[in-house]
Amino acid sequence: MTEARHEWFWRIFVVLILVALGWLAWLGYQLWPRPLATGLAYQVKSEAEAIPLIAAPASSPPGASAIAVQAEPLPAPSGNAAKPATTASAKPAAAEPEVAALIVAGEETTLSSQMAGRILRLRVGLGDHVKEGADLMEFECSEQRAQYETADAEYRAARETHLARLRLQALGAAGELDVTVAAAAADKARSQVDLRRAQLAYCGVRAPFAGNVARLRVKPSESVNAGQPLVDLVNPASLKAQMFVPAGWIAWLRPGAPMNINIRETGQTFKARVSKINSRVDGVSQQLEIEAHIEKGQDRLLPGMVGSAVFPQQQRK
């Protein structure tokens, strides 16, 4: 009987402990501040404080008029007339269209070797001025010259054979077939002479137009292959400006339109006019390529200079 009472005592004691702990937990839950309620209260409070700030400009404070009077500009000195103030509605002047311009040569080429051989001598240097048809360099062509002489000798022999057949035909000692074959052999030998003469002309490189040497790509005694670049030649007397403009400019841009080209390297300005307009707009960049002819002052320009082309505003009207 004592053990049963002892067991019931501990059961009641545990139940009371659990009840006490539950009551304490409920009490702590009621007293502890709730984050959600606090956040909502803070948001409501912030919105309530913002309402007076928004409505404040509607009513100006009593001292606003005095502050506004003090902010007015001071009157101009008595000796000078006051200038009218510029209103905020005045529109600024439209800027003139401006694009980048690259100065290029109207005549420019890279001469390449038409044969494989060794360069015997160079007759020009970097920056030298040459006339049209001037010799620029010479190849070592003893082999080509020997082949030409051989072909010429064969042609002379074939021609004499043909003449002999003609004389024999007149005497009745040769037939028509012999004369025809001899004539064909002479024609073949003459074509070989023309071929060797053309190959012999490859031994010298000549200027196709008057201009200046922009770059030498080879040196004396250097062996080159057929098609290898030898020298760059430009004609600075025929310069033009190349530029890309927005495709929308085609509405007012026409050949002959004037422009001013400002060169960055020298700080000079040159007059030019649109000479060519491309017939196709680049589909990616939506830009149109144009060329302009520079009217004066080309002797102070060099190909490769970069400037800016400015189009007068009045031509867009």
ZIFEN-V878855 format. One line per field, one symbol per residue. phi: phi as a letter, one per 20 degrees, with the letter a starting at -180 (. if undefined). psi: psi as a letter, one per 30 degrees, with the letter a starting at -180 (. if undefined). burial: # if it has 24 or more other C-alpha atoms within 12 Angstrom, else .. A space follows every 10 residues. Layout:
phi: ???
psi: ???
burial: ???
This chain:
phi: .fffffffff ffffffffff ffffffffff effeffffff ffffffffff ffffefffde ffefffffff efffffgffd ffefffffef effffffbcf cdecefcbbd edfebeadfe bddccfnfec efnffebcee cfffffffff ffffffffff ffffffffff enecefffff ffffffffff ffffffffff fffcddffbf rdfeadeccf meecdfnffd bdccdffcdb ddbcdgffff fcecgnffbd deeffdmecc ebcfdccfeb effeelcdec cceefcmffd dcgofdbced egfffef
psi: eeeeeeeeee eeeeeeeeee eeeeeeeeee fkkkeeeeee eeeeeeeeff eeeefefejk legeeeeeef fklklllffk kkkkkklffk klkkkkkklk kkklkejklj klkglkakke lkfllkfkkl lkgkkelklj heeeeeeeee eeeeeeeeee eeeeeeeeee fgfkleeeee eeeeeeeeee eeeeeeeeef fffkklkflk akjfkkfllk gkkllkfkke kkkljffill kklklkffff ffklkfkllk jjkeefglkk klkkekkkgk kkfefhlkkl kkkkelgffg lkkfkkakkk kkefff.
burial: .......... .......... .......... .......... .......... .......... .......... .......... .......... ......#.## ######.### #####.###. .###....## ....###### #..#...#.. ##..#..##. ##..##.... ........#. .##.###.## .##..#..## .######.## ####.####. ...#.....# ########## ######..#. ..#...#### ###.....## #####.#... .......### #####..#.. ###.###### #......
